[in-house]
Amino acid sequence: MADGKHNNALSAAYAAKRPEEVAAIYDSWSETYDADMSAAGYRHPTICLALLARHLPRGAEPLLDAGAGTGLIGEWLAITGYPKVEALDISQGMLDKAGAKGVYSALHRLAMGDALPFADGVYAGIVSAGVFTSGHVGIEGLDELIRICRPGGIIVLTVKNTLWQSGFAERIAGLEAQGRLKRVEETAPYASMPGESDTVPSRGLVLRVS
């Protein structure tokens, strides 16, 4: 996919108003997504992988890759020491690509922001890279991740600055004040795709569930 078409797909995803729009965009993008994001210098998976490895013991299981896409993180989790990982994504096309890599123990086609059909505290760790961003998932998606992560478990996520400054920061502070989680690491803002022009910075967060 040429850079211009890549930019168009990303812009359309950011501008989407309904979950079904997001799913359709990613379905059509799935064939070239890996190559396109590599060309853009996509950093979220690498940063989330490093944060997870720093704060979650090797061998912890199961993990959930929430917003897995084509499995850019899943390919590396087993190598890093996390052999049992499930994938969740809104796009069947992206999940098909993720499943073909043979690194996930289960695939779930679900929309974040809705109630998730998982038991309380089922996951030892959750990683969500590039999901809390424009047109995708807002602060409404966080509570369910906290619910399904076990006490003492780790949630690693990235948050685009526009979301961070429009209520996300206050929500995290409120959850800390309630004793529901602890913010154990927060990165400085960084460009998630340095190969793209006008990229709004994001930050990485590591949250330990109480």
N, C-alpha and C positions, 0 to 999 in steps of 0.2 A: 504494500500500500504506500503510495507516495505521501510525503510529509503533509501536503495540503489536505489529502483525504483523511489522514490520521487526525489532523487538527479538527477537521469537521466532525469526525466521530466523537472525539473527546468533548468538543463544545456542545454537541447534541446531548451527550450523556449528562453533562453538567446542567444543561438547561431543561432536562426532562422534568415533568410535573407529576407523572404517575408511575408507579412501579412497573406496569406493563410496558410503558415506553422505554424505561431503562433496560428491561429484559430484552426487548426487541433490538435495541441498539447493540447490546453486547452479543446477542445471538448472531447478528450479521457481521460483527467485528471479530468473532472468535477465531477464524481461520488465520488471521495475520496479527492477532493481538500480541503474541510473544515477541515477534520480530519488531513490531512497531514500538513497543515499550522499551525494548532493548536499545533501539536507535535513539529513543528520547532520553536514555540514561536513567531510567526509572529506579529510584532509590528506596522506596518504601519497603519492598520485601527484604532487602539486605539489612536495613536499619532495624526492622522488626525482628528479624532472625537474631541479630546481635543482642538486642534487648532481652529477648526471650531466653537465650542461652546464658545470659548474665544472671538472671533471676529465678529460673525454674530448673531444678535438678535434672540431669540427664536421666532418661528412662521414665519420667513422669508420664502418666497416661490415664485416660485418653485426652487428646487435644482436639480442639475445634478450630479449623481455619474458616473464620466467619467472613464471607465475601471472598471466597477462594479464587474466583475467576478461573483461569486456565491452570492453576496450581503452581504459580511461580515460587511460592514459599514451600509448598508441599514437597517439591523435588528435593529440597535441602534438609528438611526436618529430620528424616531418618538418618542422614549422614551426620547431622549435628547431635543426634542422640535421642530422638523422639520418634519411635517406630510406629506408634498407633495414633493416627490422625484422621479425623473425619472432615469432610469438606461441605460447606454450605454456600450456595450462591443462588441468586434470583434468575440467572440465565441458564437454560438447559444446554445451549450451545457451548458456553464456557465450561459447564460441568462435564460435558462429553469430552472436551479436550483434557480437563483435569483427570478424569477417570482413565483415559487412555495412557496416562503416564504411570499408572499402576502403583501409586504411592499412598492412596487413601483407603482406609478400611470401610468407609461408607460415604455416600454422596447424598446430600439433602437439597432439593430444589425448594427454597423457602425465601421469603422476603424478610429482611431485618426491619425492625420497627413494629412488626406484628408480634403477637404471642407465639413463642416457639414451642414445638411439641416435644420438649425434652424435660426430664425430671430435674428437680432442684439439685444443684451441687453435683452434677454428673461429670463435669470436665475438670481436669487438673489444671488446664491452661487453655486460654483462648487467644488467638492472634487475629487481628482485623486490620489489614493494611490497605490504605487508600479507599476506605469505605465511608468514613465520616467526613464527607466532602459535599460540595455543591451538587444538588440534584440527586443525591444518593440516599444517605441515611443521616439524620440529625440526632440530637440528644435523645430523642424518643427511643432509639435503638439500644441505649446503654443499659437500662434497667434489666432487660431480659438476659443480657450477657452476664451481669452480676448474679442474677438468680441461678443460672445454670452452671456457674463456676463455683467449685467447692470452697468452703472456708480455708483460707491459707493459700488458695490458688492464685494464679497470675493472669491478668488480662493485659495484653500488649496491643495498643492501637495507635493509629495516626489520626490527627485532627487538623483539618485545614483551618488557617487563621481566621477566615471569615466566620466559621462556625464557633471557633474558640472565643471570639470576641462578641458573639451574639447569644451568649447564654451557657455555652459549654463549660467555660472556666468557672462560672458561678455554681453550676450544677456539681462539678467535681468537688469544689470547696464545701458545698452543702453536704454531699455524701460523706466526706471526711469528717465534718462536724458531727454527723449522725453516727459515726463509728461504723459505717457500712463498708468502708474500704480505706486503704492508705495509699497515697501517691508515693511510690518508692523511687521513681525516676521520671524526669521530664527533660527532653532534649531541648536545645536551643532551636528556634525556627530554622528550617532549611528548605531549599528548593527540591521538590520531589522529582521533577523532570527538568534537569538543567539544559536538556536539548530542546526544550520548548520555550518560546518567548512568552513574556508576561505571566510566568507561573506564580501563583499566590503561594507563599510559604506555608508549610505544615510543621507540626511538631510530633514527636513520638512520646507516648505515655506508657508507663508501667504501673498498673494498679494491683494491689494485693487485697483480695476480698477477705472481709472479716468473718 
